[in-house]
């Protein structure tokens, strides 16, 4: 229905109902809008964020447990500093060859994972 980018403060008028907030890869939150009510959602309250630092050569994929790296929600390459907002939960970090480990993201958490040296 609409797209919101960082820094956008302009409200969107919507019919009463339940709406999904998310990215093309992941649902981040659901919000219920009642008739005549204003709803403000601070995504920092309902999501966490993940940054992966010191990616040396491989792409590091972020994906859900039980899924393959090819179904990744996001990927980090060398030099990328932008964190990714994720719904709270457990995620796997890995390359196309191996799992590197898991991380747990809590609401409001800003997790930074350091790889390599």
N, C-alpha and C positions, 0 to 999 in steps of 0.2 A: 504494500500500500504506500509506504514512504521509506525514505532512507535518511538516516541521521548520521552526521559525521562529527568528529571531535569539534567542540566549540559551538555547535549549533544550539541556539537557545529558543528558536522560534517554535511555538507549540503547533501541534497538528490536531485538527478537529476530527474525531472519529465517532462512529456509531457505538453505542454500548455493546460490550462483548468482551471476549478473551482474545488477546493478541500475543503473538510470538515475537520476541526480540532476539536477533541473532545475526550470524554471518551466513554466507553461502555454504559454509562447511559445518556449522554447529548452531543448535538452538541454545541461547544463553539464558533466557528467562521468559516467563509468561506473565502477562499483566491483565488484570480484570478492570474494565472501565465501565462504571455505572453511569446512567443518564444524569446529566447535570453536574457531574463531579470532575474536578481537575486531578490528573494523576501525573506526578513527576517521578521518573525513575532515574536514580543515580546508578549507572552501571557499575561503578566502583563498589557499591554496597552489595550487589548481587553476583558479581563475578570476581575472579582473581586474575592476576596477570603473571605471565611467564616470560622471562628473558633468558636466552642461552648465550653465554659469552665464551670467547676463545675457541670458536669453531675453526679448526685448522684447515682441513682439506675436504672432508665429506660434508654433505648436507646432513643436518640433524633433523629428523622428522619427529613430530609430536602426534601420537595417535592413541586411541583408546585400547585398553587391554583386550586381548582376544582378537584384535584386528591386525592387519598387515600394514607395514609402513606405507604401502601404496594407497591406503585409505587414510592418509594423514590429514589432520585438522590444520596443521601449519608446518612450516619448515624454516629452519634457521641456517643461514650461510655466513661465512666469514664476513665481518664488517657490519652485519645487521645489528642495529641497536634498538630498534623499535620492539617494545614488548607486545605480546599477544594476549588479549582478553580471552579467558576460558571460563566455562561454567565450573563450579566447584566439583572436584572429583579427582580420580587417579588417572594419570597419563603415563604412557611409555615414551621414553626418548630413545631413538635408535637411528642407525644408518641403514642403508639398503642391505648390508651384510650382517648386522648384529644389533641386539638390544643393548643399550648402554645403562639402562636402569629405569626406575619409575619415580615419579614425583606426585605429591599430593598437593592440590590447590584448594585453599579455603576461601570463603567469601572475603573480599577486601584485602587479601594477601597479595603482595608483590614479590614473587619468588624469582630469584636470580640463580641460575645454575652455571657454575664455572667449569668448563672442560679444558683439557690439555694442560699446558704448563702455566 
